[in-house]
């Protein structure tokens, strides 16, 4: 019930007060994102943690002036691989073998399957898939933030091209997908805080197939 109560507490914060979040809380939020499931365990994205005020101000401009970015303690930028490559896929398979201390014929066959499936596809098609994986970790980060009592504002409303330029993502083979400002709500300025959270009733949202 504690988690459910935290999720009832959270909302897309519209105004933040500039107070800093402890590094311990930020680390827990990032670890939740790192541990999130992804297709084939490839984790085809990276997270950039921006606390520098000058860079936050640049990101704010790229996000059409949304004030939460400038007033946030940290801004998480989720950046997906621009495409799948042999090097990227092999890295994750080799890392798995290293961590587990053995190789497996079925696992190696699966490696070959993914290489033959993803690598020949266009970058555009692959980016659709990698960006979807970033959304999974994004959700985990939002839930973790709520659990830690940290406010967050999920954002898709920004210019990816400008964010990519600010953070030099193109040179890293990455494209920005989502922004997540983290901080603490400014109760005096946030018009949304005291409004009731509205979600579909269960009977309109859940269908049980027994």
C-alpha positions in Angstrom: 0.0 0.0 0.0 2.9 2.4 0.6 3.8 2.4 -3.1 0.1 2.9 -4.1 -0.1 5.8 -1.7 3.0 7.3 -3.2 1.6 7.0 -6.7 -1.6 8.7 -5.6 0.6 11.5 -4.2 2.5 12.1 -7.4 1.5 14.2 -10.4 3.1 15.9 -13.3 4.5 18.8 -11.3 4.0 22.2 -12.9 6.2 24.3 -10.7 9.3 23.4 -8.7 11.0 25.4 -6.0 14.7 24.9 -6.9 15.5 22.8 -3.8 18.2 20.3 -4.3 17.6 16.5 -4.1 20.1 14.5 -2.2 22.5 12.5 -4.3 21.3 9.4 -2.5 17.8 9.8 -3.8 19.0 10.6 -7.3 21.1 7.5 -7.3 18.1 5.3 -6.3 16.0 6.8 -9.1 18.7 6.1 -11.6 19.3 2.6 -10.3 15.6 1.8 -10.7 15.8 3.0 -14.3 19.0 0.9 -14.8 17.3 -2.2 -13.4 14.2 -1.8 -15.6 13.5 -4.6 -18.1 14.3 -4.1 -21.8 13.9 -6.2 -24.9 16.6 -9.0 -24.9 18.3 -7.1 -22.0 20.0 -4.8 -24.5 19.3 -1.5 -22.7 19.6 0.4 -25.9 19.6 3.9 -24.4 21.5 6.0 -21.9 20.5 8.6 -19.3 22.2 12.0 -19.0 21.9 13.6 -15.5 22.0 17.4 -15.8 22.4 19.5 -12.7 24.5 22.3 -14.2 22.3 25.4 -14.2 23.6 26.8 -17.5 22.8 23.6 -19.3 19.4 23.3 -17.6 18.6 26.8 -18.9 19.6 25.7 -22.4 17.4 22.6 -22.1 14.5 24.8 -20.9 14.8 26.9 -24.0 14.8 23.7 -26.1 11.6 22.7 -24.3 9.7 25.8 -25.2 10.4 27.5 -21.9 8.8 25.0 -19.6 9.9 26.4 -16.2 10.2 23.1 -14.4 13.5 22.4 -16.2 15.2 25.5 -15.0 13.9 25.1 -11.5 14.5 21.4 -11.2 17.3 20.0 -9.0 18.2 17.5 -11.8 17.0 16.9 -15.3 17.2 13.3 -16.6 17.6 13.1 -20.4 16.7 9.6 -21.8 18.6 9.2 -25.1 18.1 6.1 -27.2 20.6 4.4 -29.6 20.1 5.8 -33.0 20.3 2.3 -34.4 21.4 -1.3 -33.5 24.9 -2.3 -34.5 26.9 -5.5 -34.2 29.2 -3.7 -31.7 26.4 -2.7 -29.5 24.6 -6.0 -29.5 27.8 -8.0 -29.0 28.8 -5.8 -26.1 25.7 -6.8 -24.1 26.0 -10.5 -24.9 29.7 -10.5 -24.0 29.0 -8.6 -20.8 26.3 -11.2 -19.9 28.8 -14.1 -20.5 31.4 -12.3 -18.5 29.1 -11.7 -15.5 27.6 -15.2 -15.5 31.0 -16.8 -16.0 30.0 -19.2 -18.8 28.7 -19.4 -22.4 25.6 -21.1 -23.6 24.9 -22.5 -27.0 21.3 -21.4 -26.9 22.3 -17.9 -25.8 24.9 -17.7 -28.6 22.3 -18.7 -31.1 20.1 -16.0 -29.8 22.9 -13.5 -30.3 23.2 -14.5 -34.0 19.4 -14.2 -34.3 19.4 -10.7 -33.0 22.3 -9.7 -35.2 20.6 -11.0 -38.3 17.3 -9.4 -37.3 18.2 -5.9 -36.1 21.4 -4.9 -37.9 20.0 -5.1 -41.5 17.1 -2.9 -40.6 17.0 0.8 -41.3 18.2 3.2 -38.6 14.7 4.8 -38.5 13.0 1.4 -37.8 15.6 0.5 -35.2 15.2 3.9 -33.4 11.5 3.3 -33.0 12.4 0.1 -31.1 15.2 1.6 -29.0 13.1 4.6 -28.0 10.3 2.3 -26.8 12.8 0.6 -24.5 13.7 4.0 -23.0 10.1 4.5 -22.1 10.1 1.4 -19.9 13.0 2.8 -17.9 11.4 6.2 -17.9 8.3 4.7 -16.2 10.5 3.0 -13.6 12.3 6.3 -12.8 8.9 8.1 -12.3 7.7 5.4 -9.9 11.0 5.4 -8.0 10.9 9.2 -7.7 7.4 9.0 -6.2 8.6 6.3 -3.8 11.4 8.6 -2.7 9.1 11.6 -2.3 10.6 13.4 -5.2 8.5 15.3 -7.7 8.9 14.7 -11.4 7.5 16.0 -14.7 7.4 13.6 -17.7 8.2 15.6 -20.8 8.0 14.9 -24.5 7.4 18.5 -25.5 10.9 19.6 -26.6 13.0 19.9 -29.7 15.0 16.7 -29.9 17.4 18.2 -32.4 18.2 21.1 -30.0 18.6 18.8 -27.0 20.9 16.5 -29.1 23.0 19.5 -30.0 23.3 20.8 -26.4 24.4 17.4 -25.1 26.4 16.3 -28.1 24.3 13.2 -28.5 24.8 12.7 -32.3 28.5 12.2 -31.9 27.6 9.4 -29.4 25.1 7.7 -31.7 22.2 8.7 -29.5 18.9 10.7 -29.9 17.0 12.3 -27.1 13.6 10.8 -26.4 12.3 12.0 -23.1 13.1 14.6 -20.4 12.4 14.1 -16.7 12.9 17.1 -14.4 13.3 16.1 -10.8 12.8 18.3 -7.8 10.3 19.5 -5.2 7.0 21.2 -5.9 6.4 24.9 -5.4 2.9 24.7 -3.7 2.3 28.4 -4.0 2.8 28.4 -7.8 1.6 25.0 -8.9 -2.0 25.2 -9.9 -2.2 21.4 -10.3 -1.1 20.3 -6.9 -4.5 20.6 -5.1 -6.6 19.3 -7.9 -8.0 15.7 -7.7 -6.0 13.1 -9.6 -8.3 11.7 -12.3 -8.0 8.3 -13.8 -10.5 6.0 -15.5 -12.5 3.8 -13.1 -11.3 0.2 -12.9 -14.2 -1.2 -14.8 -13.3 1.1 -17.8 -9.6 0.3 -17.5 -9.3 -3.4 -16.6 -10.8 -6.4 -18.4 -10.4 -9.7 -16.7 -10.3 -12.8 -18.8 -10.9 -15.9 -16.6 
